[in-house]
């Protein structure tokens, strides 16, 4: 059984990964779904976090769409709905689903403020085992940012520019 930490280059997923590593050690693998439109500073943050984690992050790319949100939009002429963004589904979720193995337990960086997202995921996919160490520990987004900074890691530039997440530039 593998513990698969989905590292998005955000503070929450970094702390969730660090907590999973502390609890599960060598069972953990860390995976990042690369998106071309993310800020380039996310790659610096990923490298800093690899040192903090003490192990490498496997970077996956959806080659069908050249890891590009623009290509997803060009082909599908659809950006987002109340069910989420098409690019997230194709460039991240479907990519991870194709990569994972039977029996994998996924670690998500849902924060305490996002416990409803965890509940929704578990309702939609009751057969998929998932861990949410931040929800379990009652850690919020600001807690995660502070923990990353206390580890001596500069937050991704998107946070420093005032954005809530380190996702694609948009």
Order of alpha helices (4+ residues) and beta strands (2+ residues): beta-alpha-beta-alpha-beta-alpha-beta-beta-alpha-beta-alpha-beta-alpha-alpha-alpha
